[in-house]
Amino acid sequence: MIQRIQTIFLLIAGLAMLIFLIAPIWQKGNANTDATYTLTALYLETISAPEEGAKNEYMPYVIPGILGFLSVCASFIAIGLYKNRMRQIMLTTLNSLLIGTALGLSAYWSTQAEADLLPGIQGTYSYGLFLPAIAIIFNSLAARFIRKDERLVRSMDRLR
């Protein structure tokens, strides 16, 4: 039901995690050798020389992407469960766990890549690293308003 504020919050959390799947998390480049490294939620892209092309390393970098995809699915399923608030609360709690794990793994692997790849050059963290933080805030707000609705319904049942 789109009239409820928690639906909007869940939609924003789902869209943030959907963008997280394609957004760069971390980037580093060497101007002298034209080598660039880009970490996304699904792979680490390495370009040693422009004529060689890009090499993508998927494992273990694909794990935050899988967690992000599961989070997107959980957000959109929770939107459809507006009649069953208790199940919606359970799903948003699971979604917070998925988002937090994806955020933690992304931050860990980006700091590991910062230390391991081209150690003398400073890399840049991109907006993809901050999208799960935005998603977890909106997911928590949605859970709060779902609990508030549940308390309201229970208080009305007591009055009957």
Stockholm file with secondary structure:
# STOCKHOLM 1.0

chainA/1-160         MIQRIQTIFLLIAGLAMLIFLIAPIWQKGNANTDATYTLTALYLETISAPEEGAKNEYMPYVIPGILGFLSVCASFIAIGLYKNRMRQIMLTTLNSLLIGTALGLSAYWSTQAEADLLPGIQGTYSYGLFLPAIAIIFNSLAARFIRKDERLVRSMDRLR
#=GR chainA/1-160 SS CTTSHHHHHHHHHHHHHHHHTTSEEEEEEETTTTEEEEEESSCEEEESSTTTCCEEECTTTTHHHHHHHHHHHHHHHHHHTTTCHHHHHHHHHHHHHHHHHHHHHHHHHHHHHHHHSSTTSCCEECGGGTHHHHHHHHHHHHHHHHHHHHHHHHHHHHHC
#=GC SS_cons         CTTSHHHHHHHHHHHHHHHHTTSEEEEEEETTTTEEEEEESSCEEEESSTTTCCEEECTTTTHHHHHHHHHHHHHHHHHHTTTCHHHHHHHHHHHHHHHHHHHHHHHHHHHHHHHHSSTTSCCEECGGGTHHHHHHHHHHHHHHHHHHHHHHHHHHHHHC
//
